[in-house]
Structure formats: structure tokens, C-alpha cells
Amino acid sequence: ASAPEDRRVRININTATAEELETLPEIGDVTAARIITYREQHGPFRAVDDLIQVQGISDRMIDGFRDLVTTGP
């Protein structure tokens, strides 16, 4: 018997595509592109809270998807 599918697979904000990022609450194509540009320019995010450095992302938004994302494996 196989294990049930884990529905809590988190999106890695350091490797996610724009399409994957856009599945997060309140993240649209513009913000997804900003996240990708930020990590290309500054390197990987060390913590989910580092997303606050990305233009257009607020603490409230981060709190809304904190349980859906990760920065590592």
C-alpha cells in the first residue's frame, strides 16, 4: 500500500517557478516575477520572512501563506 498523498507539500520559494508562486494567496504574476528577480539578484531566501524585502509583499501576506512555503528541502 502506498502512503496517502501529502497535501501539505510546500512551495520552495527559492526554486519555485512563477506559476507555482502564483498559486499562493495574493501572489499574482507581477509579485511572482519580483520574487524571482529578487532571489536572482540577492541569492536564496534564508527565511520565509525575508520575502518582506520584495516590493509589494506585506507581513500580512506572508502570514497568509507561511504554512504553504519553505526555503529548503
Stockholm file with secondary structure:
# STOCKHOLM 1.0

chainA/1-73         ASAPEDRRVRININTATAEELETLPEIGDVTAARIITYREQHGPFRAVDDLIQVQGISDRMIDGFRDLVTTGP
#=GR chainA/1-73 SS CCCCCCTTCCEETTTCCHHHHTTSTTCCHHHHHHHHHHHHHHCCCSSGGGGGGSTTCCHHHHHHHGGGEESCC
#=GC SS_cons        CCCCCCTTCCEETTTCCHHHHTTSTTCCHHHHHHHHHHHHHHCCCSSGGGGGGSTTCCHHHHHHHGGGEESCC
//
